């Protein structure tokens, strides 16, 4: 009313404000403010306009009306009254609905209002009632956390246990169940499930003795399903592999592969080419026993080419292993690494495992954790470039490839000359740099063929990367000539003996399968099962399928 009296007093002075005051309507005050926004009476007009608009909102008395008022007059003297009316309206609506969702929404919108205590009390009553009816796992867990001392909480906890167990179908889920429910009703079954997956991995890898040792050691072996049948199948496989039919031997990867133990030793060779070729060949052993040496090589190797061959082989093995075995190996190894790993090498290893398990977002976060712009990791750049190509983010892929090409050129330029260091080490470091540069150019050539926002930049990146590749290859050539001067039988960077032997082995296995189908053994069905289960080549697995057209 004070404002109204002031308005009436001002109207006595005449003028535009006086006219608006005499009309005393929303339209009159809005017209005055539009025409005279800087008038000395503008603030008085705005306050009177707010009074009138709030009166109109009161007549409508709806959430929309009060929100619309507050959008315009939140800072006016009528703002607190409008907010109180809006809160009361929302509170009454939430009480009328009588649902926890409505009350939680009310408390979210009005956390400090006068109705807070009443809303929280009513919400608590509703939530206690929901403890006996809710079947959504996340909602039920939240309710139990808010009401741990309620009589119904114990029964709800048991139901939550059952809900979680019903979803525990993978090794990661079993580990999660044991972590969330250390005293859960199904903890023994969860542990037995993990043991079962471990035994599966050992049997697929052909290590029956170790599988039996794991089973004998487990106090829960009685809960492991079909254990005797699995070991009986393993014995049948051993009898099959002992046959003297040469075709059986030729049908299996072991015929052309170096033994796993020999390859593991080669990962410690003084010649880094031995190391990266051993890492490459290990990827053709579809065995859980190959994973440890490869992960260690990935974690500790200094040359990027050794780490890249290790990651490629790990990918090949995980793709070839039965899904249940692969998932168990990934989940348990990630669990061992722990989420809190801070050592860059361990973080990088966790990122790789997450990547291989298909958890791209988490892997990306871990790659970012280990990223150091002053000392870029070429494997991170390779991975970023690859993922962005897959997502058709061609310019981003080109940027990553440009950084990789620059890293390769910088590394190559910093390699000590053969006269200053070991000629073998110099040649191998230049080979690693050359592989980085070639990969970068390949990505840029792909990106240059695709539409991007900045095609001129991609073209410039490619031109520069090609120049850097030529320089790196020149350094490599000089280093290898110096190495040949010391050792005329030294292998060059282009040595593809492992790849050639693997290709020849694949062709041999395909031919052996054709021969075996033409003149089958009684054990042929089991042999074909083994091939489908253990061969690293998709082509050979397909040839061993029951419906294969290869004859």
C-alpha positions as CSV (number, residue, x, y, z in Angstrom):
1,X,0.0,0.0,0.0
2,X,2.9,2.3,0.6
3,X,3.9,1.9,-3.1
4,X,0.3,2.7,-4.1
5,X,0.2,5.9,-2.0
6,X,3.6,6.9,-3.5
7,X,2.2,6.3,-6.9
8,X,-1.0,8.4,-6.2
9,X,1.2,11.2,-4.9
10,X,3.3,11.1,-8.0
11,X,0.3,11.2,-10.2
12,X,-0.5,14.6,-8.8
13,X,2.6,15.9,-10.6
14,X,1.1,14.8,-14.0
15,X,3.0,13.5,-16.9
16,X,3.4,9.9,-18.2
17,X,3.8,8.3,-14.9
18,X,0.7,10.1,-13.6
19,X,-1.3,8.8,-16.4
20,X,-0.2,5.2,-15.7
21,X,-0.9,5.6,-12.0
22,X,-4.4,6.9,-12.7
23,X,-5.1,3.9,-15.0
24,X,-3.4,1.6,-12.5
25,X,-3.4,-1.4,-14.9
26,X,-0.8,-3.9,-16.0
27,X,-1.1,-2.6,-19.6
28,X,-0.6,1.1,-18.5
29,X,2.5,0.4,-16.4
30,X,4.1,-1.8,-19.2
31,X,3.4,0.9,-21.7
32,X,5.0,3.6,-19.4
33,X,8.1,1.4,-18.8
34,X,8.5,0.6,-22.5
35,X,8.4,4.3,-23.3
36,X,10.3,5.6,-20.2
37,X,12.7,2.9,-19.0
38,X,15.0,5.4,-17.4
39,X,12.4,7.6,-15.8
40,X,12.9,8.5,-12.1
41,X,9.6,6.8,-11.4
42,X,10.5,3.6,-13.4
43,X,11.3,1.6,-10.3
44,X,8.1,2.6,-8.6
45,X,6.2,1.6,-11.7
46,X,8.0,-1.8,-11.8
47,X,7.1,-2.5,-8.2
48,X,3.4,-1.6,-8.8
49,X,3.5,-3.7,-12.0
50,X,4.8,-6.6,-9.9
51,X,1.9,-6.2,-7.4
52,X,-0.6,-6.3,-10.1
53,X,1.0,-9.3,-11.9
54,X,1.2,-11.2,-8.6
55,X,-2.5,-10.5,-8.1
56,X,-3.2,-12.0,-11.5
57,X,-1.1,-15.0,-10.7
58,X,-3.0,-15.5,-7.5
59,X,-6.2,-15.6,-9.4
60,X,-4.9,-18.4,-11.7
61,X,-3.0,-20.0,-8.8
62,X,-1.0,-22.5,-10.8
63,X,2.6,-23.5,-10.9
64,X,3.0,-22.1,-14.4
65,X,1.5,-18.7,-13.4
66,X,3.9,-18.3,-10.4
67,X,6.9,-19.6,-12.4
68,X,6.1,-17.1,-15.2
69,X,5.8,-14.3,-12.6
70,X,9.2,-15.3,-11.0
71,X,10.9,-15.4,-14.4
72,X,10.2,-11.7,-14.7
73,X,9.9,-10.4,-11.2
74,X,12.2,-12.7,-9.1
75,X,14.1,-9.7,-7.6
76,X,11.1,-7.6,-6.9
77,X,9.6,-7.0,-3.5
78,X,6.8,-9.5,-4.4
79,X,9.4,-12.3,-5.2
80,X,9.4,-13.9,-1.7
81,X,5.6,-14.0,-1.6
82,X,5.4,-15.6,-5.0
83,X,8.1,-18.2,-4.1
84,X,6.2,-19.1,-0.9
85,X,2.9,-19.5,-2.9
86,X,4.7,-21.6,-5.5
87,X,6.3,-23.9,-2.9
88,X,3.0,-24.4,-1.1
89,X,1.3,-25.2,-4.3
90,X,4.0,-27.8,-5.2
91,X,4.0,-29.2,-1.7
92,X,0.2,-29.7,-1.8
93,X,0.5,-31.4,-5.2
94,X,3.2,-33.7,-4.0
95,X,1.2,-34.6,-0.9
96,X,-1.9,-35.2,-3.0
97,X,0.1,-37.6,-5.3
98,X,1.5,-39.3,-2.3
99,X,4.5,-40.8,-4.1
100,X,8.1,-40.8,-3.1
101,X,9.1,-39.6,-6.6
102,X,6.9,-36.5,-6.2
103,X,8.2,-35.7,-2.8
104,X,11.8,-36.1,-3.8
105,X,11.2,-33.8,-6.7
106,X,9.7,-31.3,-4.4
107,X,12.7,-31.4,-2.0
108,X,15.0,-31.1,-4.9
109,X,13.3,-27.9,-6.0
110,X,12.8,-26.5,-2.5
111,X,15.6,-27.9,-0.3
112,X,15.4,-25.1,2.3
113,X,11.7,-24.2,2.3
114,X,9.3,-24.1,5.2
115,X,7.7,-27.4,4.1
116,X,11.0,-29.3,4.1
117,X,10.6,-31.1,7.4
118,X,7.0,-32.1,6.7
119,X,8.0,-33.4,3.2
120,X,10.9,-35.4,4.5
121,X,8.8,-37.0,7.2
122,X,6.1,-38.0,4.7
123,X,8.8,-39.2,2.3
124,X,10.3,-41.4,5.0
125,X,6.9,-43.0,5.7
126,X,6.5,-43.7,2.0
127,X,10.0,-45.1,1.5
128,X,9.5,-47.5,4.5
129,X,6.4,-48.8,2.8
130,X,8.3,-49.2,-0.5
131,X,11.0,-51.4,1.1
132,X,8.6,-54.3,0.8
133,X,7.5,-53.7,-2.7
134,X,10.3,-52.1,-4.8
135,X,12.1,-54.5,-7.1
136,X,14.5,-52.2,-8.9
137,X,18.0,-52.9,-7.6
138,X,19.4,-49.3,-7.6
139,X,16.2,-47.9,-6.0
140,X,16.1,-50.6,-3.4
141,X,19.7,-50.1,-2.5
142,X,19.2,-46.4,-2.1
143,X,16.1,-47.0,0.2
144,X,18.0,-49.4,2.4
145,X,20.9,-46.9,2.7
146,X,18.4,-44.2,3.9
147,X,16.6,-46.5,6.3
148,X,19.2,-49.0,7.6
149,X,17.5,-49.5,10.9
150,X,14.0,-50.1,9.6
151,X,12.4,-53.4,10.5
152,X,11.8,-54.0,6.8
153,X,15.4,-53.3,5.8
154,X,16.6,-56.8,6.6
155,X,14.0,-58.4,4.4
156,X,14.7,-55.8,1.7
157,X,18.4,-56.5,1.9
158,X,17.8,-60.1,1.3
159,X,15.7,-59.2,-1.8
160,X,18.4,-56.9,-3.0
161,X,20.9,-59.8,-2.7
162,X,18.6,-62.0,-4.8
163,X,18.2,-59.2,-7.4
164,X,21.9,-58.7,-7.7
165,X,22.6,-62.4,-7.9
166,X,20.1,-62.8,-10.7
167,X,22.1,-60.4,-12.8
168,X,25.5,-61.9,-12.0
169,X,26.1,-63.6,-15.3
170,X,29.7,-62.6,-16.0
171,X,33.0,-62.7,-14.2
172,X,32.9,-59.0,-13.7
173,X,29.4,-59.2,-12.3
174,X,30.4,-62.1,-9.9
175,X,33.4,-60.0,-8.7
176,X,31.0,-57.1,-8.2
177,X,28.5,-59.2,-6.3
178,X,31.2,-60.4,-3.9
179,X,32.4,-56.9,-3.4
180,X,28.9,-55.5,-2.8
181,X,27.6,-58.5,-0.8
182,X,30.6,-60.0,1.1
183,X,28.2,-61.9,3.3
184,X,25.7,-62.5,0.5
185,X,23.6,-65.7,0.3
186,X,25.2,-66.6,-3.0
187,X,28.9,-65.9,-2.2
188,X,29.9,-69.6,-2.5
189,X,28.2,-69.9,-5.8
190,X,29.9,-66.7,-7.0
191,X,33.3,-68.0,-6.0
192,X,32.6,-71.4,-7.6
193,X,31.5,-69.6,-10.8
194,X,34.9,-67.8,-10.9
195,X,36.7,-71.0,-10.3
196,X,34.7,-72.6,-13.1
197,X,35.8,-69.9,-15.5
198,X,39.4,-70.2,-14.4
199,X,39.3,-74.0,-15.0
200,X,37.7,-73.4,-18.4
201,X,40.6,-71.1,-19.4
202,X,43.2,-73.7,-18.4
203,X,41.4,-76.5,-20.3
204,X,41.1,-74.4,-23.4
205,X,44.8,-73.7,-23.1
206,X,45.6,-77.5,-22.9
207,X,46.8,-77.4,-19.4
208,X,44.8,-80.1,-17.8
209,X,47.2,-80.7,-14.9
210,X,46.9,-77.1,-13.8
211,X,43.2,-77.2,-14.2
212,X,43.0,-80.2,-11.9
213,X,45.3,-78.5,-9.4
214,X,42.9,-75.5,-9.3
215,X,39.9,-77.8,-8.8
216,X,41.6,-79.9,-6.1
217,X,42.6,-76.8,-4.2
218,X,39.1,-75.3,-4.2
219,X,36.9,-76.2,-1.3
220,X,33.9,-75.3,-3.5
221,X,34.7,-77.8,-6.3
222,X,31.4,-79.6,-5.6
223,X,29.6,-76.5,-6.8
224,X,31.5,-76.3,-10.1
225,X,29.2,-77.6,-12.8
226,X,30.0,-80.7,-14.9
227,X,33.6,-80.8,-13.6
228,X,34.0,-84.6,-14.2
229,X,32.7,-84.3,-17.8
230,X,35.0,-81.5,-18.6
231,X,38.0,-83.4,-17.4
232,X,36.9,-86.5,-19.3
233,X,36.7,-84.4,-22.5
234,X,40.2,-83.1,-21.7
235,X,41.5,-86.7,-21.5
236,X,39.8,-87.5,-24.8
237,X,41.6,-84.5,-26.3
238,X,44.9,-85.7,-25.0
239,X,44.3,-89.2,-26.5
240,X,43.5,-87.5,-29.9
241,X,46.6,-85.4,-29.9
242,X,48.7,-88.5,-29.2
243,X,47.5,-90.1,-32.4
244,X,50.3,-90.7,-35.0
245,X,48.2,-89.4,-37.9
246,X,50.3,-86.5,-39.3
247,X,47.2,-84.8,-40.5
248,X,46.1,-84.3,-36.9
249,X,49.3,-82.6,-36.0
250,X,49.2,-80.4,-39.1
251,X,45.6,-79.3,-38.3
252,X,46.7,-77.6,-35.1
253,X,48.6,-74.3,-34.6
254,X,51.3,-75.9,-32.5
255,X,52.8,-77.6,-35.6
256,X,54.3,-74.3,-36.8
257,X,54.5,-72.3,-33.6
258,X,57.5,-72.2,-31.3
259,X,56.6,-73.4,-27.8
260,X,55.1,-70.8,-25.5
261,X,57.9,-71.2,-23.0
262,X,60.5,-70.5,-25.7
263,X,58.6,-67.4,-26.8
264,X,58.4,-66.1,-23.2
265,X,62.1,-66.4,-22.9
266,X,62.6,-64.6,-26.2
267,X,60.8,-61.6,-24.7
268,X,64.0,-61.1,-22.6
269,X,66.4,-61.3,-25.6
270,X,69.1,-58.6,-25.9
271,X,67.9,-58.1,-29.5
272,X,64.6,-56.2,-29.5
273,X,63.6,-57.7,-32.8
274,X,63.6,-61.1,-31.0
275,X,61.3,-59.5,-28.5
276,X,58.8,-58.0,-30.9
277,X,58.7,-61.1,-33.0
278,X,58.2,-63.2,-29.9
279,X,55.3,-60.9,-28.9
280,X,53.9,-61.2,-32.4
281,X,54.0,-65.1,-32.4
282,X,52.6,-65.4,-28.9
283,X,49.4,-63.9,-30.2
284,X,48.9,-67.2,-32.2
285,X,48.9,-69.2,-29.0
286,X,45.2,-69.2,-28.0
287,X,46.2,-69.8,-24.3
288,X,45.7,-67.9,-21.1
289,X,49.3,-68.7,-20.3
290,X,50.4,-66.3,-23.1
291,X,48.5,-63.4,-21.5
292,X,50.9,-62.8,-18.5
293,X,54.1,-62.6,-20.6
294,X,52.4,-60.3,-23.2
295,X,51.1,-58.0,-20.5
296,X,54.5,-57.8,-18.8
297,X,56.1,-57.0,-22.2
298,X,53.5,-54.3,-22.8
299,X,54.0,-52.8,-19.4
300,X,57.8,-52.8,-19.3
301,X,59.1,-52.6,-22.9
302,X,60.8,-49.4,-23.9
303,X,60.4,-49.6,-27.7
304,X,56.9,-48.8,-28.9
305,X,57.1,-51.6,-31.5
306,X,57.4,-54.2,-28.8
307,X,54.5,-52.7,-26.9
308,X,52.4,-52.5,-30.1
309,X,53.1,-56.1,-31.1
310,X,52.2,-57.1,-27.5
311,X,48.9,-55.2,-27.6
312,X,48.0,-56.7,-31.1
313,X,48.7,-60.2,-29.8
314,X,46.6,-59.7,-26.7
315,X,43.7,-58.5,-28.8
316,X,44.0,-61.5,-31.1
317,X,44.1,-63.9,-28.1
318,X,41.1,-62.3,-26.4
319,X,39.1,-62.4,-29.6
320,X,39.9,-66.1,-30.1
321,X,39.3,-67.3,-26.6
322,X,35.8,-68.5,-25.7
323,X,33.9,-65.4,-24.5
324,X,33.4,-66.6,-21.0
325,X,37.1,-67.3,-20.6
326,X,38.2,-64.0,-22.2
327,X,35.7,-62.0,-20.0
328,X,37.0,-63.8,-16.8
329,X,40.7,-63.1,-17.7
330,X,39.9,-59.4,-18.4
331,X,37.8,-58.9,-15.3
332,X,40.2,-60.6,-12.9
333,X,43.3,-58.9,-14.3
334,X,41.6,-55.5,-14.1
335,X,40.6,-56.3,-10.5
336,X,44.2,-57.1,-9.7
337,X,45.4,-53.9,-11.2
338,X,42.9,-52.0,-9.1
339,X,41.2,-48.7,-9.9
340,X,43.6,-46.7,-7.9
341,X,46.8,-47.5,-9.9
342,X,48.8,-44.4,-10.2
343,X,52.0,-45.7,-11.9
344,X,51.8,-44.6,-15.5
345,X,52.7,-48.1,-16.8
346,X,50.0,-49.7,-14.7
347,X,47.5,-47.1,-15.7
348,X,48.4,-47.7,-19.4
349,X,48.0,-51.5,-18.9
350,X,44.5,-51.0,-17.3
351,X,43.6,-48.7,-20.2
352,X,44.5,-51.5,-22.7
353,X,42.5,-54.1,-20.8
354,X,39.5,-51.8,-20.7
355,X,39.9,-51.2,-24.4
356,X,40.1,-54.9,-25.1
357,X,37.0,-55.5,-23.0
358,X,35.0,-53.0,-25.1
359,X,34.8,-50.4,-22.3
360,X,35.9,-47.6,-24.6
361,X,34.8,-44.6,-22.4
362,X,36.6,-45.9,-19.3
363,X,39.6,-46.8,-21.5
364,X,39.6,-43.3,-22.9
365,X,39.6,-41.8,-19.4
366,X,42.6,-44.0,-18.4
367,X,44.5,-43.1,-21.6
368,X,43.9,-39.4,-20.7
369,X,45.2,-40.0,-17.2
370,X,48.6,-41.3,-18.5
371,X,48.8,-38.6,-21.3
372,X,51.7,-36.2,-21.0
373,X,52.0,-33.7,-23.8
374,X,55.7,-33.1,-23.0
375,X,56.4,-36.8,-23.4
376,X,53.6,-38.3,-25.6
377,X,53.1,-42.0,-25.6
378,X,52.9,-43.2,-29.2
379,X,50.6,-46.1,-28.3
380,X,48.0,-43.6,-27.0
381,X,48.3,-41.6,-30.2
382,X,47.9,-44.8,-32.3
383,X,44.8,-45.8,-30.3
384,X,43.3,-42.3,-30.5
385,X,43.8,-42.2,-34.2
386,X,42.3,-45.7,-34.7
387,X,39.3,-45.0,-32.6
388,X,38.6,-41.7,-34.3
389,X,38.9,-43.3,-37.7
390,X,36.3,-45.9,-36.6
391,X,34.0,-43.1,-35.4
392,X,34.6,-41.3,-38.7
393,X,36.1,-38.3,-36.8
394,X,38.6,-37.9,-39.6
395,X,40.1,-34.5,-38.7
396,X,40.6,-35.6,-35.0
397,X,42.3,-38.8,-36.3
398,X,44.5,-36.7,-38.5
399,X,45.5,-34.5,-35.6
400,X,46.5,-37.6,-33.6
401,X,48.4,-39.0,-36.6
402,X,50.2,-35.7,-37.1
403,X,51.4,-35.9,-33.5
404,X,52.5,-39.4,-33.9
405,X,54.5,-38.6,-37.1
406,X,56.2,-35.8,-35.2
407,X,57.0,-38.1,-32.3
408,X,58.5,-40.6,-34.7
409,X,60.7,-38.0,-36.4
410,X,61.8,-36.6,-33.0
411,X,62.6,-40.0,-31.7
412,X,64.5,-41.0,-34.8
413,X,66.6,-37.8,-34.7
414,X,67.5,-38.4,-31.1
415,X,68.7,-42.0,-31.6
416,X,72.5,-42.1,-31.1
417,X,74.5,-42.9,-34.2
418,X,75.9,-46.4,-34.5
419,X,79.3,-45.0,-33.9
420,X,78.2,-43.6,-30.5
421,X,76.3,-46.7,-29.4
422,X,75.5,-50.3,-30.1
423,X,74.8,-50.7,-33.8
424,X,72.1,-53.3,-33.1
425,X,70.3,-51.1,-30.6
426,X,70.5,-48.1,-33.0
427,X,69.0,-50.0,-35.9
428,X,66.1,-51.4,-33.8
429,X,65.2,-48.0,-32.4
430,X,65.1,-46.6,-35.9
431,X,62.9,-49.5,-37.0
432,X,60.4,-48.7,-34.1
433,X,60.3,-45.0,-35.2
434,X,59.8,-46.0,-38.8
435,X,56.8,-48.1,-37.9
436,X,55.2,-45.2,-36.0
437,X,55.8,-42.9,-39.0
438,X,54.3,-45.4,-41.5
439,X,51.2,-45.9,-39.3
440,X,50.8,-42.1,-39.1
441,X,51.0,-41.6,-42.8
442,X,48.5,-44.4,-43.4
443,X,46.0,-42.7,-41.1
444,X,46.6,-39.4,-42.8
445,X,46.2,-40.9,-46.2
446,X,42.8,-42.3,-45.1
447,X,41.7,-39.0,-43.6
448,X,42.7,-37.1,-46.7
449,X,40.2,-39.1,-48.8
450,X,37.3,-38.3,-46.5
451,X,35.4,-35.0,-46.1
452,X,36.6,-32.9,-43.2
453,X,36.1,-29.4,-41.9
454,X,39.7,-28.5,-42.6
455,X,40.9,-30.4,-45.7
456,X,43.8,-28.0,-46.3
457,X,45.1,-28.7,-42.8
458,X,44.9,-32.5,-43.3
459,X,46.7,-32.2,-46.7
460,X,49.4,-30.2,-45.0
461,X,49.7,-32.8,-42.2
462,X,50.1,-35.5,-44.8
463,X,52.7,-33.7,-46.8
464,X,54.8,-33.0,-43.6
465,X,54.3,-36.6,-42.4
466,X,55.6,-38.0,-45.7
467,X,58.6,-35.8,-45.4
468,X,59.2,-37.0,-41.9
469,X,58.8,-40.7,-43.0
470,X,61.4,-40.3,-45.7
471,X,63.8,-38.8,-43.2
472,X,63.1,-41.6,-40.6
473,X,63.6,-44.3,-43.3
474,X,66.9,-42.7,-44.3
475,X,68.0,-42.8,-40.7
476,X,66.9,-46.5,-40.5
477,X,68.8,-47.3,-43.7
478,X,72.0,-45.7,-42.4
479,X,71.6,-47.6,-39.1
480,X,71.1,-50.9,-40.8
481,X,74.0,-50.5,-43.1
482,X,76.2,-49.8,-40.1
483,X,74.8,-52.9,-38.4
484,X,75.5,-55.1,-41.5
485,X,79.0,-53.8,-41.5
486,X,79.4,-55.3,-38.0
487,X,77.3,-58.4,-38.6
488,X,76.6,-59.4,-42.2
489,X,73.8,-61.9,-41.2
490,X,71.9,-59.4,-39.1
491,X,68.2,-59.2,-39.8
492,X,66.7,-56.0,-41.2
493,X,63.6,-54.1,-40.1
494,X,61.6,-55.6,-42.9
495,X,62.1,-59.2,-41.7
496,X,58.7,-60.8,-42.0
497,X,59.6,-64.4,-41.1
498,X,57.0,-64.7,-38.3
499,X,54.2,-63.4,-40.5
500,X,55.2,-65.6,-43.4
501,X,55.4,-68.7,-41.1
502,X,52.0,-67.9,-39.6
503,X,50.5,-67.6,-43.1
504,X,52.1,-70.8,-44.2
505,X,50.8,-72.5,-41.0
506,X,47.2,-71.3,-41.7
507,X,47.4,-72.7,-45.2
508,X,48.7,-76.0,-43.8
509,X,45.9,-76.3,-41.3
510,X,43.3,-75.6,-44.0
511,X,44.8,-78.3,-46.2
512,X,44.9,-80.7,-43.3
513,X,41.2,-80.2,-42.6
514,X,40.3,-80.9,-46.2
515,X,42.3,-84.1,-46.0
516,X,40.7,-85.1,-42.8
517,X,37.2,-84.5,-44.1
518,X,38.0,-86.6,-47.2
519,X,39.3,-89.5,-45.1
520,X,37.9,-88.9,-41.7
521,X,39.0,-90.4,-38.4
522,X,36.5,-91.5,-35.8
523,X,37.7,-88.6,-33.6
524,X,37.1,-86.0,-36.4
525,X,34.2,-84.4,-34.6
526,X,36.3,-83.8,-31.5
527,X,39.2,-82.5,-33.6
528,X,36.9,-80.0,-35.3
529,X,35.7,-78.9,-31.9
530,X,39.3,-78.3,-30.8
531,X,40.1,-76.3,-34.0
532,X,37.0,-74.1,-33.5
533,X,38.0,-73.6,-29.8
534,X,41.7,-73.0,-30.1
535,X,42.7,-71.8,-33.6
536,X,43.8,-68.2,-33.8
537,X,42.6,-67.9,-37.5
538,X,39.0,-67.0,-38.2
539,X,39.4,-68.7,-41.6
540,X,40.5,-72.0,-40.0
541,X,37.7,-71.8,-37.5
542,X,35.2,-71.3,-40.2
543,X,36.7,-74.3,-42.2
544,X,36.2,-76.4,-39.1
545,X,32.5,-75.5,-38.6
546,X,29.9,-78.3,-39.2
547,X,28.5,-76.4,-42.2
548,X,31.7,-75.3,-43.8
549,X,31.8,-75.5,-47.6
550,X,35.5,-76.3,-47.5
551,X,36.0,-79.9,-48.5
